[in-house]
Amino acid sequence: MRKKTKELRDLPNIGPATEKDLRLLGIHEPDDLAGRDPVAMYDELCKIMGYRQDPCVLDTFMAVVDYVKTGESKPWWVFTAERKRMMSREEGSR
């Protein structure tokens, strides 16, 4: 069971830079992540910043949303292969 987290920095994989990114997205506490779509978050951040973010940002968003959903802490790089599969399917459908 996930421990009750009160601050964004209490979440696994969240350091100062990602905390800032989450706040730009209007996410100010861990419960704000419930039900969020990591890809939509990534796309929105890219739009706000005006340039494409490193894909590892998406991996981190996937990890933190998964943590809020499941309570299981996993390192962000566990999601890299899933992100690459997802992105290659999107490119193939164009």
MOPEFEN-V674140 format. One record per residue. N is the residue number from 1. RES is the residue in one letter. PHI is phi as a letter, one per 30 degrees, with the letter a starting at -180 (none if undefined). PSI is psi in whole degrees, -180 to 180 (* if undefined). BURIAL is + if it has 9 or more other C-alpha atoms within 8 Angstrom, else -. Layout:
# MOPEFEN-V674140
n-><N/N>
res-><RES/RES>
phi-><PHI/PHI>
psi-><PSI/PSI>
burial-><BURIAL/BURIAL>
This chain:
# MOPEFEN-V674140
n-><1/2/3/4/5/6/7/8/9/10/11/12/13/14/15/16/17/18/19/20/21/22/23/24/25/26/27/28/29/30/31/32/33/34/35/36/37/38/39/40/41/42/43/44/45/46/47/48/49/50/51/52/53/54/55/56/57/58/59/60/61/62/63/64/65/66/67/68/69/70/71/72/73/74/75/76/77/78/79/80/81/82/83/84/85/86/87/88/89/90/91/92/93/94>
res-><M/R/K/K/T/K/E/L/R/D/L/P/N/I/G/P/A/T/E/K/D/L/R/L/L/G/I/H/E/P/D/D/L/A/G/R/D/P/V/A/M/Y/D/E/L/C/K/I/M/G/Y/R/Q/D/P/C/V/L/D/T/F/M/A/V/V/D/Y/V/K/T/G/E/S/K/P/W/W/V/F/T/A/E/R/K/R/M/M/S/R/E/E/G/S/R>
phi-><none/d/d/d/c/c/c/e/d/d/d/d/i/c/c/e/d/d/e/d/d/d/d/d/d/i/c/c/b/e/d/d/d/e/i/d/c/e/d/d/d/d/d/d/d/e/d/d/d/i/a/d/d/e/e/d/d/d/e/d/d/d/d/d/d/d/d/d/d/c/i/c/d/b/d/e/d/d/c/d/d/d/d/d/d/d/d/d/d/d/d/d/d/d>
psi-><137/133/151/117/137/-29/151/-38/-13/-16/146/145/2/114/-170/-42/-45/-35/-44/-43/-45/-41/-36/-28/3/16/116/-11/157/-39/-20/-15/-14/127/3/154/114/-37/-43/-38/-46/-48/-42/-42/-42/-42/-46/-44/-23/11/160/129/160/137/-23/-23/-41/-42/-43/-42/-41/-42/-44/-37/-40/-42/-45/-36/-44/-23/1/121/122/145/149/-34/-13/-26/-5/-48/-41/-43/-43/-41/-45/-45/-38/-34/-40/-43/-34/-23/-1/*>
burial-><-/-/-/-/-/-/+/+/+/-/+/+/+/+/-/-/-/+/+/-/+/+/+/+/+/-/+/+/+/+/-/-/+/+/-/+/-/+/+/-/+/+/-/+/+/+/+/-/-/-/-/-/-/-/-/+/+/+/+/+/+/+/+/+/+/+/+/+/-/-/+/-/-/-/+/+/-/+/+/+/-/-/+/-/-/-/-/-/-/-/-/-/-/->
